Amino acid sequence: MYDQAASIETSNFDTFAAKLVSEKVFKPMFGMKTDEELVATLIQGLDAKLNGYEAILSKQKYLAGNVSWGYYSDL
């Protein structure tokens, strides 16, 4: 089940978040211009993914399901 949640995270959230951080943080840090059109597109995509997470989490406790992983489930 953990692998399922990690896969969801990597293939959905990280794809948009990493590019967004690159555009808004790293490009300006290195004197490059931020592509605001791309940023807007990435935010829309990220928003859609977060809405999907919300739908999943409204039905179960964790992305991977209603499972307990020992110590970590108490956090």
Summary of the structure (lengths in Angstrom):
residues: 75
radius of gyration: 15.7
end to end distance: 17.9
largest distance: 46.1
contacts: 172
relative contact order: 0.15
helix: 73%
strand: 3%
